[in-house]
Amino acid sequence: MKNQPYSLIALIICLSIALAGCRDEIQPQKIGSLGAASQPSPEETSQTSEEIIYEVGDIIRVNNTILVVLGWDQPPGGDLNPPDDGKKYLVVDVIIANQGEKSFNSSPVFQMSLKDPSGQKYNLNGKANLASGTNQPNGEVNPGEVIRGKVGFHVPENLTDFLFVYEANLLGQGEVSVHLGPVPVAMDPPEDLNLTQTQEIYQTGDPVKISDLVIQILEVKYPTWTKFVKPKEGYKFAAVDIQIENQGSSVQEITSVVQMYLKDETGQKYTFHLGAQSLLDAGLPDDELQPGEKVRGQIGFQVPEDAQNLVFVFDAEIFGFGKIFITLE
């Protein structure tokens, strides 16, 4: 029993060495730049001499994760979702890509935050995310996959020159700080991130098997909107006609709102849209599929009018089976 404290100390030392080794292995590295307009650097008091501050448009690699901050803006939120008095919404446009050979999970809630010049930290805010009008860059990221989304924060109205902070994992290793600058900025996404892995993309009409399920996109339509149900400006409705068959020996639960979405060529995600769905005669392809049973349905989305290379994603990660990607072109 007398040796127990020494054993505990030895264990702590070993863990510290192991974690220090991990830190050395996944130091962030700038591997390119989109050529963002130069913004004044943050004041020296907001960073230490050892801290590396990246800029909007820098292409940064942390282990097998590639991070690009494309810019930020300050959406007003509208009459139904305004920021609190003395506050504003600040929304950051982010790309995450997987350069490795294994999937990883992107969790903005745990991995992304803001810091003001005093060092005060701000977490993600649901009202700000709603004001952004887009989805967050969250979920499982397959090898070779690119995801894009906006993350929103609720910050003091009189502050600027924030740092966007990304933590590669929950141990705080591989932390990246990106200077957002004093004025909003927006950049086009990179045309090619030179990822070592490539995604397999199937064609509309192809039966695609994932675990015991066979997924087939039968048709893609673009419903005409009505006087009372219309997409927001610059957008259109899309409807995907899909059939799913359970070829296994156990029951499979299908939940389209959770498992099905669209992505454009930049990695931006478009999820189920209630307005688009209300224009469809067919129901959602949701069911508790018995062995050998099929279900067919349509799911509605709202996408930009100029969206290119749209891909339908069936996400079976919640069952541990991965994703499939089917082009709608």
Phi, psi and omega in degrees: 000329181297332183275355185299315179300322180292324178295320179295317179298318180297320179296317180297319180296318180297317179296321179297318178296317180298315180293323177297320177297320178298321180299318181297327185284334186237040174296136178301149181218127175283121183246003179174180179206147176272001178076043181296149176300134184293134176243151178305140181288153176295157181298151183301332183290347183268004180211159176269168182294337182266349185281132177262125180253122179267170182243160174303133181096347176290138175262114190242132177251131174234104186057245180258008179260134172249130182239133173224124171266116184273342180154193181202160176211181183231080180295141183288333180091336178081177183294330184273345184216056181281156172291162178294161177302134180079003180240167174216159173269137174232123188238128184251131180268117191232141171246135173237133178226154182252112180266357186264193182253359179232152177289153170221167183255133174260123183230090180306324182302320183262340189250348186234138179205175174241154170229136175272175183302339179276351183098357178297134183261144178231129179270170178301148183232128183297321179294321179292320177298321177296319180294335181292333179076008180226173178274157175283158175277071186239168177104184180289135179244112182285160173306129180082359183270147175241130174236148181224146177186176180245143178240132188249149181225156181243105193231163178301139186296329187269003183259152176211188180060045178284157168254130171271128185243127177240129178252121185298328175209174188285355176275359180080011180274142178073037181287135180241132176243127181241123180284121183276338179085172186278340182232149179304147181215149179219135180232152174289145179293157179295144179289328182209125178265004178054046179289142183285334179257151177237146179275143173274121182244124182269169182260152172303132183100340179286130169286124184240126182262132174225115190056236182264005182258142173246119184254135178218123173275119184270326184194154174235128180236161178237090186301144175281130181279166183246180179297328185261336180234109182219150177288163177289162186304132180087004182238168175218163177268148174226145179229127181254121178268116189229144174239137181230132179238136176265107180262009181266192183250005179231162181291140178237130180265126179250124179230099190297320183298329181271322191260350187233133176202172177249155174226144173264185186290345177272353182096359179293134183264140176234117186260178181313136179237121186296321180298314178298320182295327183292343180272355185262141176281326182280153179272175177292150179278049181263134181190162168261098188280120172284160177307128180085355183273151176242155171220143178229142179193180178235144178232133186261146180224163170241123185228157177299146179300328183261013180299136181239153176053047178295139181234134174273134181242125169254117187256108177254020181298330180296341175258000180083022186249002177088201182230159168233151183235128182231121181289144179260000181283000000 
